[in-house]
Amino acid sequence: MEVVEITRNAAEVQTGKLPISQIMDSSDRFKCRFRKVRSTFVAFPLLALSLIALAEGRSFGRPGDLDPSFGSNGIVATSLGSMADHTRRLRSQPDGKILVLYTSGVSPIITPTTGVIERFLPNGIPDTSFAAGGRLSVNGLRDFEILVDGHILTIATIYSSLDYGRVCRWSRDGMLDMSFGTQGCANLSYASGFEARRIRLFSNGHILVAGVTESYVALFAKLKPDGTIDQSFGLNGLAPAGYYDFSYYRVGPWVIDKTGEVAIQPDGKILFGYSQDWDNYFYIGRLNQDGSVDTSFGESGVVSIGIPVPSYAYDAFSFGIANYPDERIVVSGTAVQWYGTESQVITARLRNNGSLDSTFGSGGLVGFLSNDTRGPASSMLVLTNGKILLGGMDDQAFSLLRLNADGSFDTRFGNNGIIQTRFGTSNMTSILAMELQNDGSLIAAGSINGANWSANIGLAKYRDVAAVPAGTQYDFDGDGKADISVFRPSEANWYLNRSSSGFYVAQFGLSTDVITPADYDGDGKTDISVFRDGTWYWLSSSNGQFNARQFGQPSDVPVPADYTGDGRADLGVYRNDVWWVQDLVNGTSSVASFGLPTDRPVAADYDGDGRTDITVFRDGEWHLQLSGSVYSVIRFGVAGDLPMIGDFDGDGRSDLAVYREGVWHVQRSTAGYTAFPFGLADDLPVPADYDGDGKADAAIYRGGTWWVQQSFTQTAVVAQFGIETDTPVPHRSGAN
């Protein structure tokens, strides 16, 4: 680790005190008076600072940001020459290498003919050691799966007088595995032909192949891990499942396969999506483990989901099926307007019996209209926290949308719930496949520059897509600005000067309580809360509900924060040298030994992954246990400094900061070191983002008067709000 030693000279700063006054209204509540004061930052040197660098090679930023370590600033654009179709599947091998399947040609009846799997290294660079020059080309290739050992299973259709499917197994480096089937492959034939299109794995290693006959009857086959037919499935290993529309058609440069997704439930039942020709419905069918229709699901084994459309000229298809651990099912479908510019999308959540889950969206459904899109949404994932990702296009960009678990837009993701990624092209660009990585990141693949019936592969890597960026601390009205606020122990009253909703007072707690304001319900608003003798009490701002929970001991230091990255503060206490944390969502608790009894806890998100990191301050040393299990020690400050918490440069990472006799010393994670005088030695530092620009503002509280140095305007604001004995809400006993 690199150590940087910087030595500076000391200096003193003098400022004058302002008189303290209190303005009362007719209700004996105080008003506040503001004055703007011009301020000039003066660089103040730090006595001595020794910085031990954080883990090298680790990417930082907000959840959903592009990972700059991947490709060129998070994206990869690969030229494939002329290609009249699009990306169909993305999967990662156990070592992190990325496989992308695209089809590279169409027959006169717009059926894709040749499929290619290209491999990329984890950093996005093409891997030329794979197969032949980095690409595995197979005639009729439609889909693939990755085995636990990294081997590859492909499914293709061999076109002849009577089409048949072919499953092949390849080594992790793209060489045919001759021990599988007959010389590496197993053929699947049926009396009326078998065009194979999907492949999935059962938990026991058995293989499911889904496809369609030449008369468009859905057909499923099951193989054993060695490639032999599983005769216990259907009739001699094959199970037809009805007459559906599994045709292809073009949207722009791409050939759309109306075969829906296929998913295997934990109990081995098979879910599959399909559509009917010229119909604004999509359908989800379910088979039992033996291939028979599961008539307990929906109506005679089928659930029909209508997509509201304004006119007849729409055609629908299913593109997403995912299982929740509690057996609920999320499905998505799109209705595409012919000769128009719109697509309608519906996401639905079903109970295990196929009925709509009324707790999701409106009666179990969430609908979207993309009126400036020439192609449909095409990919869906359910995250471990229940949130849902939808991938598609917004004309010239990858478009990634996140929903909360209840179906509402997750406005704390990207820009009001949506992230757009442009590749510098002027034509149709869309996410068509995506997969979560073990580190919580997402890799999305799609087609870019889709014009004149040709397209190329685009890849993008987004970091920590399940994490929820923390809302603004001490923001009681959810407008993204911290609110000037105090707790008056003599009255047990909270006085809030909310920046958008105005003045508010609430009596909550006792004079001896420790205030613990945080966003416990995840609605983006800080909740009023206190800690009393090991019990937590808080009011949920989302519904006004009173909550009480015993967690801790009377002498514990409360440290509420979002340790799990779900957008809600968890209960946390620091006891001597042990951290105790309870997740309010599932009630689970965790314990970690970290620190010394004399340390000050300064938990915050120092690596920008949306999860609070366990951290202590010890006589000028910061000891950090980053949520990615990286331990770091940083020397910043001296004994007697008051450590502070805040993101002073707006990069999504909390910065190291100390307050020393009226001088702020800040080691900004992106913008670097700065120091400046702002306050007096006995002032209470209360940094927070008061102007809503995403950066913590330097601020101090002095006996009822607030001084805030706004980072956006670089001006100071003075507000008289409170009295001498009040406790400013943004100030904590352990840190700020």
Backbone hydrogen bonds, N-H to C=O, Kabsch-Sander energy under -0.5 kcal/mol:
donor,donor_aa,acceptor,acceptor_aa,energy
4,V,51,L,-1.2
6,I,4,V,-0.6
6,I,49,L,-1.6
8,R,46,L,-0.6
8,R,47,L,-1.5
23,I,31,K,-0.5
24,M,22,Q,-0.6
25,D,29,R,-2.5
28,D,25,D,-2.0
31,K,23,I,-2.5
33,R,720,Q,-0.8
35,R,718,V,-2.4
37,V,716,A,-3.5
43,A,41,F,-0.5
44,F,675,A,-1.6
49,L,6,I,-1.7
50,S,635,R,-0.9
51,L,4,V,-1.4
51,L,49,L,-0.5
52,I,50,S,-0.6
53,A,2,E,-1.5
53,A,51,L,-0.7
58,R,55,A,-1.0
64,G,463,R,-3.8
65,D,62,R,-2.4
67,D,461,K,-2.5
70,F,67,D,-2.1
71,G,69,S,-0.5
71,G,123,N,-3.8
72,S,75,I,-3.0
73,N,68,P,-0.7
73,N,71,G,-0.8
74,G,70,F,-2.5
75,I,72,S,-1.1
76,V,459,L,-2.7
78,T,457,I,-2.6
79,S,77,A,-0.5
88,R,101,L,-3.3
89,R,101,L,-1.3
91,R,99,L,-2.3
93,Q,97,K,-2.9
96,G,93,Q,-2.6
98,I,120,F,-2.9
99,L,91,R,-3.3
100,V,118,E,-2.5
101,L,89,R,-3.0
102,Y,116,V,-2.4
103,T,86,H,-1.3
104,S,114,T,-2.7
107,S,111,T,-1.8
110,I,107,S,-2.0
113,T,105,G,-1.7
115,G,138,V,-2.4
116,V,102,Y,-3.0
117,I,136,L,-2.8
118,E,100,V,-2.8
118,E,116,V,-0.6
119,R,134,G,-1.9
120,F,98,I,-2.9
121,L,125,I,-3.5
124,G,121,L,-2.8
127,D,119,R,-2.9
128,T,126,P,-0.9
130,F,127,D,-1.4
131,A,173,D,-3.1
132,A,135,R,-1.6
133,G,131,A,-0.8
134,G,130,F,-2.7
135,R,132,A,-1.0
136,L,117,I,-2.9
137,S,135,R,-0.6
138,V,115,G,-2.9
140,G,113,T,-3.7
141,L,138,V,-1.7
142,R,155,I,-2.8
143,D,155,I,-1.4
145,E,153,L,-2.4
147,L,151,H,-2.9
150,G,147,L,-2.2
152,I,170,W,-2.4
153,L,145,E,-2.6
154,T,168,C,-2.6
155,I,143,D,-2.4
156,A,166,R,-2.1
157,T,140,G,-1.5
158,I,164,Y,-3.1
159,Y,157,T,-0.7
164,Y,158,I,-1.7
165,G,188,L,-2.7
166,R,156,A,-2.5
167,V,186,A,-2.9
168,C,154,T,-1.8
169,R,184,G,-2.1
170,W,152,I,-3.0
171,S,175,M,-3.9
174,G,171,S,-2.2
177,D,169,R,-3.1
178,M,176,L,-0.9
180,F,177,D,-1.7
181,G,226,D,-2.7
182,T,185,C,-3.3
183,Q,178,M,-0.5
183,Q,181,G,-0.7
184,G,178,M,-0.6
184,G,180,F,-2.1
185,C,182,T,-1.1
186,A,167,V,-2.8
188,L,165,G,-3.2
193,G,190,Y,-2.2
194,F,163,D,-1.6
195,E,212,V,-3.3
196,A,194,F,-0.8
197,R,210,A,-2.7
198,R,210,A,-2.5
200,R,208,L,-2.5
202,F,206,H,-2.8
205,G,202,F,-1.9
207,I,223,L,-2.8
208,L,200,R,-3.0
209,V,221,A,-2.8
210,A,198,R,-2.5
211,G,219,L,-2.6
212,V,195,E,-1.9
213,T,217,V,-2.2
214,E,192,S,-2.4
216,Y,213,T,-1.9
218,A,216,Y,-0.5
218,A,242,G,-1.8
219,L,211,G,-2.1
220,F,239,A,-1.9
221,A,209,V,-2.5
222,K,237,G,-1.7
223,L,207,I,-2.7
224,K,228,T,-3.4
227,G,224,K,-2.3
230,D,222,K,-2.7
231,Q,229,I,-1.0
233,F,230,D,-1.8
234,G,232,S,-0.5
234,G,290,D,-3.8
235,L,238,L,-3.1
236,N,231,Q,-0.6
236,N,234,G,-0.7
237,G,233,F,-1.9
238,L,235,L,-1.1
239,A,220,F,-2.8
241,A,218,A,-2.7
244,Y,216,Y,-2.2
244,Y,242,G,-0.6
245,D,275,S,-2.5
246,F,244,Y,-0.8
249,Y,256,I,-1.6
251,V,254,W,-2.5
254,W,251,V,-1.9
256,I,249,Y,-4.0
256,I,254,W,-0.7
258,K,247,S,-2.1
258,K,256,I,-0.7
260,G,273,G,-1.6
263,A,271,L,-2.5
265,Q,263,A,-0.5
265,Q,269,K,-2.9
268,G,265,Q,-2.5
270,I,287,L,-2.3
271,L,263,A,-3.2
271,L,269,K,-0.5
272,F,285,G,-2.2
273,G,261,E,-2.2
274,Y,283,Y,-2.1
275,S,245,D,-0.7
276,Q,281,Y,-0.6
279,D,276,Q,-0.7
282,F,305,I,-2.2
283,Y,274,Y,-2.7
284,I,303,V,-2.3
285,G,272,F,-3.0
286,R,301,G,-1.6
287,L,270,I,-2.4
288,N,292,S,-3.4
291,G,288,N,-1.9
294,D,286,R,-2.5
295,T,293,V,-1.2
297,F,294,D,-1.7
298,G,296,S,-0.5
298,G,353,N,-3.0
299,E,302,V,-3.0
300,S,295,T,-0.6
300,S,298,G,-0.7
301,G,297,F,-1.7
302,V,299,E,-0.7
303,V,284,I,-2.6
305,I,282,F,-2.6
306,G,304,S,-0.5
307,I,280,N,-2.7
314,Y,312,Y,-3.2
315,D,336,V,-1.9
316,A,279,D,-2.0
317,F,334,T,-2.3
319,F,332,S,-2.0
320,G,332,S,-1.5
322,A,330,V,-2.3
324,Y,328,R,-3.0
327,E,324,Y,-1.7
329,I,350,L,-2.6
330,V,322,A,-2.7
331,V,348,A,-2.6
332,S,320,G,-2.0
333,G,346,I,-2.2
334,T,317,F,-2.6
335,A,344,Q,-3.0
336,V,315,D,-3.1
336,V,334,T,-0.5
337,Q,342,E,-2.0
338,W,313,A,-2.8
340,G,337,Q,-1.1
343,S,370,S,-1.0
344,Q,335,A,-2.5
345,V,368,F,-2.5
346,I,333,G,-2.4
347,T,366,V,-2.9
348,A,331,V,-2.8
349,R,364,G,-1.9
350,L,329,I,-3.5
351,R,355,S,-3.4
354,G,351,R,-2.3
357,D,349,R,-3.1
358,S,356,L,-0.9
360,F,357,D,-1.9
361,G,359,T,-0.5
361,G,406,D,-3.4
362,S,365,L,-2.9
363,G,358,S,-0.6
363,G,361,G,-0.7
364,G,360,F,-2.2
365,L,362,S,-1.0
366,V,347,T,-2.3
368,F,345,V,-2.6
370,S,343,S,-2.4
371,N,369,L,-0.7
373,T,341,T,-1.4
373,T,370,S,-0.9
378,S,391,G,-2.4
379,S,391,G,-1.7
381,L,389,L,-2.3
383,L,381,L,-0.5
383,L,387,K,-3.2
386,G,383,L,-2.0
388,I,403,L,-1.9
389,L,381,L,-3.0
390,L,401,L,-2.6
391,G,379,S,-2.9
392,G,399,S,-2.3
394,D,397,A,-1.7
396,Q,394,D,-1.7
397,A,429,T,-0.5
398,F,421,T,-2.8
399,S,392,G,-1.9
400,L,419,I,-2.8
401,L,390,L,-2.6
402,R,417,G,-2.2
403,L,388,I,-2.8
404,N,408,S,-3.4
407,G,404,N,-2.1
410,D,402,R,-2.3
411,T,409,F,-1.4
413,F,410,D,-1.8
414,G,63,P,-0.5
414,G,412,R,-0.5
415,N,418,I,-2.9
416,N,411,T,-0.7
416,N,414,G,-0.9
417,G,413,F,-2.2
418,I,415,N,-0.9
419,I,400,L,-2.9
421,T,398,F,-2.3
423,F,396,Q,-0.6
428,M,450,G,-1.0
429,T,395,D,-1.8
430,S,447,S,-2.3
431,I,392,G,-2.4
432,L,445,A,-2.9
433,A,445,A,-2.0
435,E,443,I,-2.1
437,Q,441,S,-3.0
440,G,437,Q,-2.0
442,L,462,Y,-3.1
443,I,435,E,-2.3
444,A,442,L,-0.5
444,A,460,A,-2.9
445,A,433,A,-3.4
446,G,458,G,-2.1
447,S,430,S,-1.3
448,I,456,N,-2.8
450,G,428,M,-3.0
451,A,449,N,-1.4
451,A,454,S,-1.3
454,S,451,A,-1.0
455,A,83,M,-1.0
456,N,448,I,-2.0
457,I,78,T,-1.0
458,G,446,G,-2.4
459,L,76,V,-2.8
460,A,444,A,-2.2
461,K,74,G,-2.1
462,Y,442,L,-3.1
462,Y,460,A,-0.5
463,R,65,D,-2.8
465,V,440,G,-1.4
466,A,440,G,-0.6
467,A,464,D,-0.9
468,V,565,G,-1.1
475,D,472,T,-1.2
476,F,474,Y,-0.8
482,A,689,D,-3.0
483,D,474,Y,-3.2
484,I,497,N,-0.7
486,V,495,Y,-2.4
487,F,727,T,-2.9
488,R,493,N,-3.0
491,E,488,R,-1.6
492,A,488,R,-1.9
493,N,488,R,-1.4
494,W,506,A,-3.4
495,Y,486,V,-2.8
495,Y,493,N,-0.5
496,L,494,W,-0.6
496,L,504,Y,-3.3
497,N,484,I,-2.6
498,R,496,L,-0.8
498,R,502,G,-1.6
502,G,498,R,-1.6
504,Y,496,L,-2.2
506,A,494,W,-2.1
508,F,492,A,-2.3
508,F,506,A,-0.7
513,D,510,L,-1.5
514,V,531,F,-2.3
515,I,513,D,-0.6
516,T,529,S,-2.6
518,A,527,D,-1.3
520,Y,518,A,-1.3
526,T,475,D,-3.1
527,D,518,A,-2.8
530,V,537,Y,-2.5
531,F,514,V,-2.9
532,R,535,T,-3.1
534,G,553,Q,-0.5
535,T,532,R,-1.7
536,W,549,R,-3.3
537,Y,530,V,-2.5
538,W,547,N,-2.0
539,L,528,I,-2.3
540,S,538,W,-0.5
540,S,545,Q,-2.7
543,N,540,S,-0.5
544,G,540,S,-2.6
547,N,538,W,-2.5
549,R,536,W,-2.3
551,F,534,G,-2.6
551,F,549,R,-0.6
556,D,553,Q,-2.0
557,V,574,Y,-2.3
559,V,572,G,-3.7
561,A,570,D,-1.5
563,Y,561,A,-1.3
569,A,519,D,-3.2
570,D,561,A,-3.5
571,L,582,Q,-1.8
573,V,580,W,-2.4
574,Y,557,V,-2.7
575,R,573,V,-0.5
575,R,578,V,-3.1
576,N,574,Y,-0.5
577,D,575,R,-1.4
578,V,575,R,-2.0
579,W,592,A,-3.5
580,W,573,V,-2.6
581,V,590,S,-2.5
582,Q,571,L,-2.9
583,D,588,T,-2.9
584,L,582,Q,-0.6
587,G,583,D,-2.2
590,S,581,V,-2.7
592,A,579,W,-2.4
594,F,577,D,-2.0
594,F,592,A,-0.7
599,D,596,L,-1.9
600,R,617,F,-2.1
602,V,615,T,-2.6
604,A,613,D,-1.3
606,Y,604,A,-1.3
612,T,562,D,-2.9
613,D,604,A,-3.0
614,I,625,Q,-0.9
616,V,623,H,-2.2
617,F,600,R,-2.7
618,R,621,E,-3.3
621,E,618,R,-1.7
622,W,634,I,-3.4
623,H,616,V,-2.8
623,H,621,E,-0.6
624,L,622,W,-0.6
624,L,632,S,-2.9
625,Q,614,I,-2.9
626,L,624,L,-0.7
626,L,630,V,-2.8
629,S,626,L,-2.0
631,Y,629,S,-0.5
632,S,624,L,-2.5
634,I,622,W,-2.7
635,R,50,S,-1.4
636,F,620,G,-2.4
636,F,634,I,-0.9
637,G,48,A,-0.6
639,A,619,D,-0.5
641,D,638,V,-2.0
642,L,659,Y,-2.1
644,M,657,A,-2.7
648,F,646,G,-0.9
654,S,605,D,-2.9
655,D,646,G,-2.9
656,L,667,Q,-1.2
657,A,644,M,-0.6
658,V,665,H,-2.4
659,Y,642,L,-2.3
660,R,663,V,-2.9
662,G,680,L,-0.5
663,V,660,R,-1.3
664,W,676,F,-3.1
665,H,658,V,-2.6
666,V,674,T,-3.0
667,Q,656,L,-3.2
668,R,666,V,-0.9
668,R,672,G,-1.9
672,G,668,R,-1.3
674,T,666,V,-2.4
676,F,664,W,-1.9
678,F,662,G,-2.8
683,D,680,L,-1.6
684,L,701,Y,-2.2
686,V,699,A,-3.0
688,A,697,D,-1.2
690,Y,688,A,-1.5
696,A,647,D,-2.9
697,D,688,A,-2.9
698,A,709,Q,-0.7
700,I,707,W,-2.4
701,Y,684,L,-2.6
702,R,705,T,-2.9
705,T,702,R,-1.1
706,W,719,A,-3.7
707,W,700,I,-2.5
708,V,717,V,-2.9
709,Q,698,A,-3.4
710,Q,708,V,-1.0
710,Q,715,T,-2.4
714,Q,710,Q,-1.5
715,T,710,Q,-0.5
716,A,37,V,-2.3
717,V,708,V,-3.0
718,V,35,R,-3.4
719,A,706,W,-2.4
720,Q,33,R,-2.0
721,F,704,G,-2.1
721,F,719,A,-0.8
726,D,723,I,-1.7
727,T,487,F,-3.0
729,V,485,S,-2.2
731,H,728,P,-1.8
732,R,735,A,-0.8
